[in-house]
């Protein structure tokens, strides 16, 4: 399971001109689910993301997490994170989970996140989404449950 985590001042997701999620200061998380992923991958990634120390403390050091500061999370499914561009010019998505499997794990991830004290917003699974954000920093972190990067 892979995530692109962006620290944002704000973010929103629209589907067919309807806002499906909107947050203020927090994290925008794009989630990609691989065909070998399971709930353990989701648990690992969620714990890692919520505790990433990517917010500044009083000394302007990246030392605080979303949990420390009660920040919002926007969770957006993005199968293209498993696009393999090593050969040719068209990405291969062979390693991405099937839509049925990915949706099950994505929903598990979202429901697990909602057990926290944080405000959790989402996009809409398997739809074309317009994602708007104001990146804060910018701070963008890649996280992989298989620890490939």
MOLINUR-V768969 format. One record per backbone hydrogen bond with DSSP energy under -1.0 kcal/mol. CO is the residue of the C=O (numbers start at 0). NH is the residue of the N-H. E is the energy in kcal/mol with one decimal. If there is no record, write none. Layout:
co: {CO & CO}
nh: {NH & NH}
e: {E & E}
This chain:
co: {0 & 1 & 2 & 3 & 4 & 5 & 6 & 7 & 9 & 10 & 11 & 12 & 12 & 13 & 14 & 17 & 20 & 22 & 24 & 25 & 26 & 27 & 28 & 29 & 30 & 31 & 32 & 33 & 37 & 38 & 39 & 40 & 41 & 42 & 43 & 44 & 45 & 46 & 48 & 49 & 51 & 54 & 54 & 56 & 60 & 60 & 63 & 64 & 65 & 71 & 72 & 73 & 74 & 75 & 77 & 78 & 79 & 83 & 91 & 92 & 94 & 97 & 98 & 99 & 100 & 101 & 102 & 103 & 104 & 105 & 106 & 107 & 108 & 109 & 111 & 112 & 118 & 120 & 129 & 131 & 133 & 138 & 140 & 142 & 143}
nh: {144 & 31 & 142 & 29 & 140 & 27 & 135 & 25 & 133 & 22 & 131 & 19 & 20 & 129 & 17 & 14 & 12 & 10 & 71 & 7 & 73 & 5 & 75 & 3 & 77 & 1 & 96 & 36 & 41 & 42 & 43 & 44 & 45 & 46 & 47 & 48 & 49 & 50 & 51 & 66 & 53 & 62 & 63 & 59 & 56 & 62 & 54 & 68 & 70 & 26 & 120 & 28 & 122 & 30 & 80 & 81 & 82 & 91 & 83 & 95 & 34 & 101 & 102 & 103 & 104 & 105 & 106 & 107 & 108 & 109 & 110 & 111 & 112 & 113 & 114 & 115 & 72 & 74 & 13 & 11 & 8 & 6 & 4 & 2 & 146}
e: {-3.1 & -3.0 & -2.5 & -2.6 & -2.8 & -2.8 & -3.2 & -2.3 & -2.5 & -2.9 & -2.8 & -2.6 & -1.3 & -2.8 & -1.6 & -2.8 & -2.6 & -1.9 & -1.8 & -2.8 & -2.9 & -2.8 & -3.0 & -2.0 & -3.9 & -2.7 & -2.9 & -1.6 & -1.6 & -2.8 & -2.4 & -2.6 & -2.7 & -2.3 & -2.4 & -2.8 & -2.5 & -1.3 & -1.0 & -1.7 & -1.6 & -1.9 & -2.4 & -2.0 & -1.9 & -1.5 & -2.3 & -1.7 & -2.3 & -2.6 & -2.9 & -3.5 & -1.8 & -3.0 & -1.7 & -2.2 & -2.0 & -2.1 & -2.8 & -1.5 & -2.6 & -3.1 & -2.5 & -1.6 & -2.2 & -3.0 & -2.8 & -1.9 & -2.5 & -2.6 & -2.7 & -2.5 & -2.4 & -2.1 & -1.1 & -1.9 & -2.7 & -2.7 & -2.4 & -2.5 & -3.4 & -2.5 & -3.2 & -2.7 & -1.7}
